[in-house]
Amino acid sequence: MPTAPPGQARSSPTATTVHYTYSLAADDALVTAEFATDAIGWQSDPGDESVSAFISAVNHGDGTLSVTLMPALQRRAVFRAAAHRRR
């Protein structure tokens, strides 16, 4: 299966994944997975794998890291990667 563009979801007949790439030098940014059942009311993934399961992280050696998650919700939802400024 081809890799999706950064920040995009990809799917196959058996699974959907969320894939995003970010710069490791952006230490003032926090990238998180968010989900919504209506594409309006976005909620952050609590990180306990109740919303998404960690699949892999790949350090490309060029200062970027790619992360792949698989949605774990048992209901229809929209997923996205969102960047926030660290406090």
Phi, psi and omega per residue, in radians:
M1 nan 2.329 3.137
P2 -1.190 2.666 3.112
T3 -1.310 2.398 3.118
A4 -1.352 2.703 3.044
P5 -1.030 2.677 -3.140
P6 -0.909 2.370 3.101
G7 1.391 0.153 -3.094
Q8 -1.944 2.738 3.031
A9 -1.620 2.645 3.028
R10 -2.310 2.735 -3.109
S11 -2.481 2.805 3.050
S12 -2.364 3.102 3.113
P13 -1.091 -0.334 -3.068
T14 -1.959 -0.342 -3.061
A15 -2.727 2.666 3.007
T16 -2.044 2.426 3.082
T17 -2.246 2.736 3.040
V18 -1.933 2.198 -3.065
H19 -2.231 2.251 3.064
Y20 -2.501 2.674 3.141
T21 -2.164 2.403 3.110
Y22 -2.480 2.869 -3.117
S23 -1.478 2.245 3.099
L24 -1.204 -0.377 3.132
A25 -1.332 -0.235 -3.129
A26 -1.450 1.127 -3.050
D27 -1.284 -0.102 3.050
D28 -1.648 0.072 -3.139
A29 -2.002 2.540 3.068
L30 -2.120 2.124 3.136
V31 -1.791 2.200 -3.127
T32 -2.309 2.752 3.015
A33 -1.494 2.419 3.062
E34 -2.218 2.715 3.128
F35 -2.443 2.757 3.074
A36 -2.628 2.521 3.069
T37 -1.559 -0.178 -3.113
D38 -2.257 0.100 -3.112
A39 1.112 0.300 3.105
I40 -2.172 -0.913 -3.087
G41 -1.550 1.383 -3.067
W42 -1.284 2.413 3.105
Q43 -2.242 2.500 3.098
S44 -1.319 2.531 3.032
D45 -1.164 2.220 -3.114
P46 -1.229 -0.175 3.093
G47 1.489 0.136 -3.131
D48 -1.779 0.233 -3.128
E49 1.146 0.308 3.038
S50 -1.418 -0.355 -3.121
V51 -1.921 -0.778 3.108
S52 -2.516 2.575 3.140
A53 -1.870 2.337 3.092
F54 -1.172 2.271 3.106
I55 -1.861 -0.914 -3.116
S56 -2.835 2.809 2.982
A57 -2.377 2.307 -3.113
V58 -2.161 2.072 3.028
N59 -1.513 2.072 -3.057
H60 -1.430 -0.102 3.125
G61 1.355 0.068 3.139
D62 -2.036 0.285 -3.126
G63 1.613 0.127 3.101
T64 -2.107 2.699 3.124
L65 -2.294 2.324 3.067
S66 -1.880 2.369 -3.127
V67 -2.109 2.429 3.068
T68 -2.165 2.254 3.100
L69 -2.150 2.695 3.042
M70 -2.084 2.203 3.091
P71 -0.995 2.402 -3.135
A72 -1.966 -0.021 -3.141
L73 -1.164 2.522 3.116
Q74 -1.626 0.139 3.093
R75 -2.188 2.849 -3.137
R76 -1.148 2.323 3.126
A77 -2.689 2.806 3.063
V78 -1.858 2.389 -3.136
F79 -2.059 2.650 3.047
R80 -2.681 2.779 2.982
A81 -1.699 2.319 -3.109
A82 -2.223 2.410 3.113
A83 -1.813 2.359 3.119
H84 -2.275 2.620 3.082
R85 -1.314 2.247 3.063
R86 -1.187 2.557 3.102
R87 -1.701 nan nan
